[in-house]
């Protein structure tokens, strides 16, 4: 849908480093990603949370 145009690298990797800079792991972005890709983003969200928890 529109996720491919927003994050073309998401195809190769679940959640590339670019994702953090694109949506900053915001709830809105995660919510949209969740609805778009679904369970595929579960691992990505966990990595995002870890990234934020680290600093």
N, CA, C and O atoms as CSV, one atom per row, in Angstrom:
chain,resi,resn,atom,element,x,y,z
A,1,UNK,N,N,0.852,-1.189,0.000
A,1,UNK,CA,C,0.000,0.000,0.000
A,1,UNK,C,C,0.902,1.259,0.000
A,1,UNK,O,O,1.597,1.528,-0.980
A,2,UNK,N,N,0.881,2.017,1.103
A,2,UNK,CA,C,1.694,3.223,1.127
A,2,UNK,C,C,2.971,3.017,1.915
A,2,UNK,O,O,3.865,3.863,1.893
A,3,UNK,N,N,3.059,1.875,2.622
A,3,UNK,CA,C,4.241,1.620,3.451
A,3,UNK,C,C,5.485,1.432,2.584
A,3,UNK,O,O,6.587,1.809,2.981
A,4,UNK,N,N,5.304,0.849,1.401
A,4,UNK,CA,C,6.452,0.602,0.532
A,4,UNK,C,C,7.096,1.908,0.092
A,4,UNK,O,O,8.322,2.004,0.024
A,5,UNK,N,N,6.281,2.916,-0.207
A,5,UNK,CA,C,6.822,4.190,-0.667
A,5,UNK,C,C,7.460,4.943,0.492
A,5,UNK,O,O,8.433,5.671,0.296
A,6,UNK,N,N,6.922,4.776,1.697
A,6,UNK,CA,C,7.466,5.473,2.861
A,6,UNK,C,C,8.761,4.827,3.318
A,6,UNK,O,O,9.741,5.517,3.599
A,7,UNK,N,N,8.763,3.493,3.394
A,7,UNK,CA,C,9.952,2.788,3.838
A,7,UNK,C,C,10.276,1.642,2.870
A,7,UNK,O,O,9.899,0.499,3.126
A,8,UNK,N,N,10.962,1.932,1.775
A,8,UNK,CA,C,11.280,0.926,0.772
A,8,UNK,C,C,12.255,-0.122,1.305
A,8,UNK,O,O,12.265,-1.258,0.832
A,9,UNK,N,N,13.067,0.253,2.277
A,9,UNK,CA,C,14.052,-0.684,2.811
A,9,UNK,C,C,13.387,-1.715,3.720
A,9,UNK,O,O,13.989,-2.739,4.042
A,10,UNK,N,N,12.169,-1.452,4.126
A,10,UNK,CA,C,11.463,-2.384,5.019
A,10,UNK,C,C,11.311,-3.743,4.341
A,10,UNK,O,O,11.111,-4.760,5.006
A,11,UNK,N,N,11.406,-3.750,3.027
A,11,UNK,CA,C,11.257,-5.012,2.299
A,11,UNK,C,C,12.409,-5.952,2.637
A,11,UNK,O,O,12.191,-7.131,2.914
A,12,UNK,N,N,13.616,-5.440,2.615
A,12,UNK,CA,C,14.784,-6.283,2.886
A,12,UNK,C,C,14.875,-6.612,4.381
A,12,UNK,O,O,15.080,-7.765,4.760
A,13,UNK,N,N,14.719,-5.588,5.218
A,13,UNK,CA,C,14.836,-5.814,6.653
A,13,UNK,C,C,13.518,-5.463,7.337
A,13,UNK,O,O,12.788,-4.582,6.882
A,14,UNK,N,N,13.224,-6.151,8.423
A,14,UNK,CA,C,11.975,-5.889,9.155
A,14,UNK,C,C,11.957,-4.436,9.608
A,14,UNK,O,O,11.035,-3.687,9.287
A,15,UNK,N,N,12.993,-4.044,10.363
A,15,UNK,CA,C,13.054,-2.664,10.844
A,15,UNK,C,C,14.493,-2.155,10.753
A,15,UNK,O,O,15.279,-2.304,11.689
A,16,UNK,N,N,14.822,-1.554,9.608
A,16,UNK,CA,C,16.173,-1.034,9.402
A,16,UNK,C,C,16.455,0.164,10.301
A,16,UNK,O,O,15.544,0.730,10.904
A,17,UNK,N,N,17.725,0.539,10.383
A,17,UNK,CA,C,18.107,1.678,11.229
A,17,UNK,C,C,17.393,2.941,10.772
A,17,UNK,O,O,17.114,3.831,11.575
A,18,UNK,N,N,17.096,3.015,9.474
A,18,UNK,CA,C,16.428,4.207,8.943
A,18,UNK,C,C,15.064,4.403,9.596
A,18,UNK,O,O,14.599,5.534,9.741
A,19,UNK,N,N,14.429,3.316,9.986
A,19,UNK,CA,C,13.095,3.411,10.563
A,19,UNK,C,C,13.112,4.279,11.809
A,19,UNK,O,O,12.173,5.040,12.041
A,20,UNK,N,N,14.155,4.181,12.610
A,20,UNK,CA,C,14.225,4.944,13.845
A,20,UNK,C,C,14.242,6.439,13.542
A,20,UNK,O,O,13.624,7.231,14.254
A,21,UNK,N,N,14.944,6.814,12.495
A,21,UNK,CA,C,15.030,8.227,12.152
A,21,UNK,C,C,13.777,8.695,11.421
A,21,UNK,O,O,13.430,9.875,11.468
A,22,UNK,N,N,13.101,7.770,10.745
A,22,UNK,CA,C,11.903,8.139,9.990
A,22,UNK,C,C,10.729,8.426,10.915
A,22,UNK,O,O,10.091,9.474,10.810
A,23,UNK,N,N,10.444,7.495,11.821
A,23,UNK,CA,C,9.272,7.665,12.677
A,23,UNK,C,C,9.656,7.745,14.141
A,23,UNK,O,O,8.783,7.896,14.996
A,24,UNK,N,N,10.951,7.648,14.454
A,24,UNK,CA,C,11.413,7.784,15.837
A,24,UNK,C,C,10.686,6.829,16.772
A,24,UNK,O,O,10.500,7.128,17.952
A,25,UNK,N,N,10.279,5.689,16.250
A,25,UNK,CA,C,9.606,4.679,17.079
A,25,UNK,C,C,8.392,5.267,17.788
A,25,UNK,O,O,8.086,4.877,18.915
A,26,UNK,N,N,7.707,6.191,17.149
A,26,UNK,CA,C,6.537,6.808,17.782
A,26,UNK,C,C,5.369,5.836,17.785
A,26,UNK,O,O,5.267,4.971,16.916
A,27,UNK,N,N,4.497,5.981,18.759
A,27,UNK,CA,C,3.342,5.084,18.865
A,27,UNK,C,C,2.531,5.114,17.579
A,27,UNK,O,O,2.075,4.075,17.102
A,28,UNK,N,N,2.353,6.297,17.023
A,28,UNK,CA,C,1.548,6.411,15.798
A,28,UNK,C,C,2.187,5.619,14.663
A,28,UNK,O,O,1.505,4.924,13.910
A,29,UNK,N,N,3.509,5.739,14.555
A,29,UNK,CA,C,4.205,5.024,13.483
A,29,UNK,C,C,4.113,3.531,13.716
A,29,UNK,O,O,3.836,2.770,12.789
A,30,UNK,N,N,4.344,3.104,14.958
A,30,UNK,CA,C,4.275,1.675,15.281
A,30,UNK,C,C,2.869,1.158,15.033
A,30,UNK,O,O,2.688,0.053,14.522
A,31,UNK,N,N,1.876,1.955,15.393
A,31,UNK,CA,C,0.480,1.538,15.186
A,31,UNK,C,C,0.210,1.348,13.702
A,31,UNK,O,O,-0.383,0.348,13.298
A,32,UNK,N,N,0.634,2.286,12.907
A,32,UNK,CA,C,0.414,2.180,11.452
A,32,UNK,C,C,1.145,0.968,10.902
A,32,UNK,O,O,0.602,0.206,10.102
A,33,UNK,N,N,2.382,0.802,11.341
A,33,UNK,CA,C,3.177,-0.335,10.866
A,33,UNK,C,C,2.508,-1.634,11.277
A,33,UNK,O,O,2.460,-2.590,10.502
A,34,UNK,N,N,1.987,-1.667,12.508
A,34,UNK,CA,C,1.334,-2.878,13.009
A,34,UNK,C,C,0.134,-3.220,12.130
A,34,UNK,O,O,-0.065,-4.376,11.755
A,35,UNK,N,N,-0.659,-2.203,11.807
A,35,UNK,CA,C,-1.847,-2.451,10.987
A,35,UNK,C,C,-1.457,-2.807,9.559
A,35,UNK,O,O,-2.168,-3.553,8.885
A,36,UNK,N,N,-0.327,-2.273,9.097
A,36,UNK,CA,C,0.091,-2.513,7.720
A,36,UNK,C,C,0.736,-3.889,7.561
A,36,UNK,O,O,0.299,-4.696,6.741
A,37,UNK,N,N,1.767,-4.146,8.342
A,37,UNK,CA,C,2.501,-5.403,8.178
A,37,UNK,C,C,2.047,-6.460,9.172
A,37,UNK,O,O,2.193,-7.655,8.918
A,38,UNK,N,N,1.500,-6.030,10.299
A,38,UNK,CA,C,0.995,-6.994,11.279
A,38,UNK,C,C,2.093,-7.630,12.100
A,38,UNK,O,O,3.004,-6.949,12.570
A,39,UNK,N,N,2.006,-8.924,12.269
A,39,UNK,CA,C,2.946,-9.641,13.135
A,39,UNK,C,C,4.391,-9.495,12.647
A,39,UNK,O,O,5.326,-9.659,13.430
A,40,UNK,N,N,4.573,-9.197,11.395
A,40,UNK,CA,C,5.937,-9.067,10.869
A,40,UNK,C,C,6.695,-7.958,11.594
A,40,UNK,O,O,7.923,-7.988,11.673
A,41,UNK,N,N,5.964,-6.987,12.118
A,41,UNK,CA,C,6.604,-5.859,12.792
A,41,UNK,C,C,6.814,-6.110,14.277
A,41,UNK,O,O,7.427,-5.294,14.966
A,42,UNK,N,N,6.304,-7.247,14.777
A,42,UNK,CA,C,6.442,-7.545,16.205
A,42,UNK,C,C,7.912,-7.482,16.618
A,42,UNK,O,O,8.252,-6.854,17.621
A,43,UNK,N,N,8.777,-8.127,15.849
A,43,UNK,CA,C,10.200,-8.117,16.151
A,43,UNK,C,C,10.750,-6.695,16.042
A,43,UNK,O,O,11.583,-6.280,16.848
A,44,UNK,N,N,10.282,-5.960,15.048
A,44,UNK,CA,C,10.754,-4.595,14.855
A,44,UNK,C,C,10.390,-3.710,16.037
A,44,UNK,O,O,11.209,-2.911,16.493
A,45,UNK,N,N,9.164,-3.848,16.537
A,45,UNK,CA,C,8.720,-3.039,17.671
A,45,UNK,C,C,9.581,-3.350,18.894
A,45,UNK,O,O,9.969,-2.442,19.629
A,46,UNK,N,N,9.875,-4.614,19.110
A,46,UNK,CA,C,10.702,-5.004,20.260
A,46,UNK,C,C,12.083,-4.360,20.141
A,46,UNK,O,O,12.633,-3.880,21.132
A,47,UNK,N,N,12.643,-4.349,18.932
A,47,UNK,CA,C,13.946,-3.720,18.721
A,47,UNK,C,C,13.841,-2.215,18.947
A,47,UNK,O,O,14.747,-1.600,19.509
A,48,UNK,N,N,12.748,-1.638,18.511
A,48,UNK,CA,C,12.542,-0.203,18.676
A,48,UNK,C,C,12.490,0.144,20.160
A,48,UNK,O,O,13.107,1.113,20.603
A,49,UNK,N,N,11.755,-0.647,20.914
A,49,UNK,CA,C,11.646,-0.393,22.352
A,49,UNK,C,C,13.014,-0.526,23.014
A,49,UNK,O,O,13.364,0.262,23.893
A,50,UNK,N,N,13.767,-1.506,22.598
A,50,UNK,CA,C,15.112,-1.696,23.156
A,50,UNK,C,C,15.977,-0.495,22.851
A,50,UNK,O,O,16.725,-0.023,23.707
A,51,UNK,N,N,15.877,-0.001,21.630
A,51,UNK,CA,C,16.669,1.153,21.215
A,51,UNK,C,C,16.341,2.366,22.085
A,51,UNK,O,O,17.237,3.094,22.510
A,52,UNK,N,N,15.046,2.578,22.347
A,52,UNK,CA,C,14.615,3.704,23.172
A,52,UNK,C,C,15.021,3.505,24.622
A,52,UNK,O,O,15.431,4.452,25.293
A,53,UNK,N,N,14.907,2.272,25.108
A,53,UNK,CA,C,15.261,1.983,26.499
A,53,UNK,C,C,16.756,2.229,26.723
A,53,UNK,O,O,17.174,2.689,27.786
A,54,UNK,N,N,17.541,1.914,25.707
A,54,UNK,CA,C,18.990,2.096,25.831
A,54,UNK,C,C,19.326,3.579,25.972
A,54,UNK,O,O,20.192,3.957,26.761
A,55,UNK,N,N,18.639,4.406,25.209
A,55,UNK,CA,C,18.950,5.824,25.321
A,55,UNK,C,C,18.449,6.537,24.115
A,55,UNK,O,O,18.608,7.752,24.005
